[in-house]
Amino acid sequence: MSLRHFCKIAAIGLILASFFSCDNNSSKVSNKIDYIKSIGDTNPSLAMSMLDSLNINIRNQPERVIKKFDLLRLRVQDKAYITATSDIAAKQLVTYFEKNGTALEKQEAYFYAGSVYRDLQDTPRALKYFFKALEIAENSKQFDTVMQRNTFSNLHYLYFNVQDYPKAYEYAMREYKLSQSINKMELTCLMHLGMSLTVLDSIKQAKEIYKIALDTISSNPQLKEDHDVLCSLLFNFSYLKDSVQASRCYTLLQDLNLDDSNDSKNYAYGEFFLLVGKKEAAISAFNRILHNKTDLLRMYDASKALFHIYNEEKQVVEANKMANLFVSLCDSIDLGKRQELAATVKNEYQYHKDQQREQKIINEKERLQSWLIISVVAIVIILLIAIAFIFYKRYTYLNRLLAISNELNDLSMAKQQLQTNIKKKEEELLASQSLLDKRENELKNVKNQLRDLNGELTKFDEKLKKKEQMLSEKIAQSQTFLNLLRQTELEEKAEDVIFNIRQSSEGKKHMTTTNWKQLYKAVDELYPAFKDQLMKELGSFSEQQMQVCYLMRIGLSKPQIQNITNLSRVTIWRWVKKFNWIQTTGLSNNKDASTL
């Protein structure tokens, strides 16, 4: 018997044995994967944890089960917004399901391969696989409509990023229509369509789409927590000069209390403040983006906006600074390269489709020629077989008996080898179980130690809170004493100034320009270095800011400052908080004047 024949029979035996021993287990694992997939659509974090629990023994399963598991991991990671760092798994899955997958599996493999390359910022290959996923959906009877909608969404995102806005609008509109037809409209879909309409100067339609999105958020309390969409809506309404809808967005965002590190909020606030005429506030918002240095695109937009503001205000030095920064960011982002990249990918993929069509025609022609040749050869072979059959039949029975005998010997050897392997695996399993028990005992000891440490930390935390409370009380007492001391010092040297300020703080008198000059002079005489250090710390500032700083320097409270300056309570509260260093530590360098 030939070696090839022997290997074939041995492989069949091993497959049959593994089938009877593992078939039920493989079915259970496959069912678990399908169950985790259903959970991942609504709770990707939980699904990821469930996948990790299966990861230990999954490599012992058949190849199809392993590939389903790997594809599900890519799906759950994408839904959990975990950025891909490698395309190895994606390429393996595409190769496998192209040969062995159904239409649905091919669509899913292509889609998540596109998502991986999108995360890796490889736009050409991302577009390539999203187009392939779209081709499956358009040419197959069975496909996932939600995945098709998400494919349109990703295509819009990629084309918008490379500034191919007509194409971005095309896919945003296809995403919008499909969402309507399957009754699964999302805020992301509305924002994509609104953004595309905006850049194509369809202002009226863009406003209508954005208003639908804002009304949806207002009617659903859970959606109000989506600060990214609210920031985008605030910016777009402000950019489109719709102050009514922009004010609605601004009110909702204020309730979220986002910090200054959020560049989306800063950029939206800056555009909104420009709309309502608060240029100082807008400059502060845009400068926070440049200070954070976390998003090149946001820095690009902020530097452009600041250049226009400074240019309008005739602040040449600041305008030139923003212009230089804008040019530098343009080089870093390389926007022209994006357009070239999009055109290249589109042309390459169209060429690929034309080649496929041409190759299909060639293959059909070759297939017909092959069938003709095969038919002629088959007739000749049949005639030869008919002649040789009589001679061959005499030796058939003997060869069959020999073959059966050899097969039985081979099966016996394969059985012995299989039993040896099973015994070896059982020994490895016992060793693994022993090691697992040891690790569990170690884990229990660590948990006990951790519990003791937590108790000690709780005690230290209580002591620390008491110390912090005592320190806060001391600080408050010191601040009150300092304010009284400053007022006393000024009253000793400028009694008439103090009289005017008291009258004004009680609403009995309005501070005149002369009164303010007297106050400035008295404070400068009492604190000679105050004005110079104020200029050094703050740079340029308005007359109202200067009044607040001098009133804070003599130790007045926020209500007194509000009565004297007639500014709003919110403005006084914000300025006093920013200038608080004047009252607490004198003039220091701990505050950045640019944040004013």
Secondary structure as the mmCIF struct_conf table of DSSP 4:
data_model
#
loop_
_struct_conf.conf_type_id
_struct_conf.id
_struct_conf.beg_label_comp_id
_struct_conf.beg_label_asym_id
_struct_conf.beg_label_seq_id
_struct_conf.end_label_comp_id
_struct_conf.end_label_asym_id
_struct_conf.end_label_seq_id
HELX_RH_AL_P HELX_RH_AL_P1 LEU A 3 GLY A 40
TURN_TY1_P TURN_TY1_P1 ASP A 41 THR A 42
HELX_RH_AL_P HELX_RH_AL_P2 PRO A 44 LEU A 54
TURN_TY1_P TURN_TY1_P2 ASN A 55 ASN A 57
HELX_RH_3T_P HELX_RH_3T_P1 ILE A 58 ASN A 60
BEND BEND1 GLN A 61 GLN A 61
HELX_RH_AL_P HELX_RH_AL_P3 GLU A 63 LYS A 79
TURN_TY1_P TURN_TY1_P3 ALA A 80 TYR A 81
HELX_RH_AL_P HELX_RH_AL_P4 ILE A 88 ASN A 100
HELX_RH_AL_P HELX_RH_AL_P5 ALA A 103 ASP A 119
TURN_TY1_P TURN_TY1_P4 LEU A 120 GLN A 121
HELX_RH_AL_P HELX_RH_AL_P6 THR A 123 ASN A 139
BEND BEND2 LYS A 141 GLN A 142
HELX_RH_AL_P HELX_RH_AL_P7 THR A 145 ASN A 161
TURN_TY1_P TURN_TY1_P5 VAL A 162 GLN A 163
HELX_RH_AL_P HELX_RH_AL_P8 TYR A 165 SER A 181
TURN_TY1_P TURN_TY1_P6 ILE A 182 ASN A 183
HELX_RH_AL_P HELX_RH_AL_P9 LEU A 187 VAL A 199
TURN_TY1_P TURN_TY1_P7 LEU A 200 ASP A 201
HELX_RH_AL_P HELX_RH_AL_P10 ILE A 203 SER A 219
HELX_RH_3T_P HELX_RH_3T_P2 PRO A 221 GLU A 225
HELX_RH_AL_P HELX_RH_AL_P11 HIS A 227 TYR A 239
TURN_TY1_P TURN_TY1_P8 LEU A 240 LYS A 241
HELX_RH_AL_P HELX_RH_AL_P12 SER A 243 LEU A 256
TURN_TY1_P TURN_TY1_P9 ASN A 257 ASN A 257
TURN_TY1_P TURN_TY1_P10 ASP A 260 SER A 261
HELX_RH_AL_P HELX_RH_AL_P13 ASP A 263 LEU A 275
TURN_TY1_P TURN_TY1_P11 VAL A 276 GLY A 277
HELX_RH_AL_P HELX_RH_AL_P14 LYS A 279 ASN A 292
HELX_RH_AL_P HELX_RH_AL_P15 LEU A 296 GLU A 312
TURN_TY1_P TURN_TY1_P12 GLU A 313 LYS A 314
HELX_RH_AL_P HELX_RH_AL_P16 VAL A 316 ILE A 333
TURN_TY1_P TURN_TY1_P13 ASP A 334 ASP A 334
HELX_RH_AL_P HELX_RH_AL_P17 LEU A 335 LYS A 493
HELX_RH_AL_P HELX_RH_AL_P18 GLU A 495 SER A 505
TURN_TY1_P TURN_TY1_P14 GLU A 506 GLY A 507
BEND BEND3 LYS A 508 LYS A 508
HELX_RH_AL_P HELX_RH_AL_P19 THR A 513 LEU A 526
BEND BEND4 TYR A 527 TYR A 527
TURN_TY1_P TURN_TY1_P15 PRO A 528 ALA A 529
HELX_RH_AL_P HELX_RH_AL_P20 PHE A 530 LEU A 538
BEND BEND5 SER A 540 SER A 540
HELX_RH_AL_P HELX_RH_AL_P21 GLU A 543 ARG A 553
TURN_TY1_P TURN_TY1_P16 ILE A 554 GLY A 555
HELX_RH_AL_P HELX_RH_AL_P22 LYS A 558 THR A 565
HELX_RH_AL_P HELX_RH_AL_P23 ARG A 569 LYS A 578
TURN_TY1_P TURN_TY1_P17 PHE A 579 ASN A 580
HELX_RH_AL_P HELX_RH_AL_P24 TRP A 581 THR A 584
BEND BEND6 THR A 585 LEU A 587
BEND BEND7 ASN A 589 LYS A 591
HELX_RH_3T_P HELX_RH_3T_P3 ALA A 593 THR A 595
#
